[in-house]
Amino acid sequence: MLVKKKFKRIISYSFKKNNKSFKIIDLHIKDLKNLYIFFQKFDDIEKEYFGFPLFKPTAITFNNMQKNFILYKKEQQHWNYFLLFHRKTIIGLAYVKKIGFKNKKKEKNKSPTLGGPFLLKKYRRLGLGNIMTKLCAYQIKLAGKKYLYCRIVTKNKAAVKNALKCGFKMTGEKYKIRKNLYDFEMKKLIN
C-alpha cells in the first residue's frame, strides 16, 4: 500500500482476489473520462446514490463533471475518492467525504461519511465492496478520526449487508429521501 506522507492519504493499493489482479487508486484528472464512462453504466435509480460534487445532477455531462472536479480539487483535503480497476477498466468506486468538515455555523458535522462502494454488476458479490469499505475505514484511521458514518437507503439490502459485515452499527437516525423512501444512518468505530 502506498501512502502519501504529507496528508496521510492512501494513493494506491493492489491485491488479488479469485486469481484476478485489482488495483485501487486515488482519483486523478487523467481518470475523469473513464470515471464518467463508469458512471454512465449505472441506471437512473443507482445514479441517485452517487454523491456531490462529481455526480450531480445525475444527467451530468462530461464538461460539467470536469467543472465539478475543480470544486473537488479545491476541497481535496476533505475528500478521498478511490477507483477500483481490473486491468485498465474502472469497475468500482468508493469515497469518503468531508473529513473533519465544519459547517457554516462552525459546528462539526457528522463526518467523515462513506459513499459507496459502487461496483459494476458483473463484479458484485465477490467481496470487492468489502475491501473498498475497509480501505476507506483505514483512510479514516490515517486521518485520526474515530468514526466513519454512512447513510444507506432502506431497500438496498446488499449495501446494508456489506456495512454490517464491515462493522457498521445502526445509529437509529433515519432520513426521508422522498415519499416512502428513507436512508438510515450507520456508523463504525475506527480502531
Helices and strands as residue ranges (DSSP letters): E 2-4, E 9-17, E 20-26, G 29-31, H 32-40, H 44-47, H 62-74, G 76-78, E 79-86, E 89-97, E 113-119, G 121-123, H 128-142, E 147-153, H 157-165, E 169-178, E 181-189
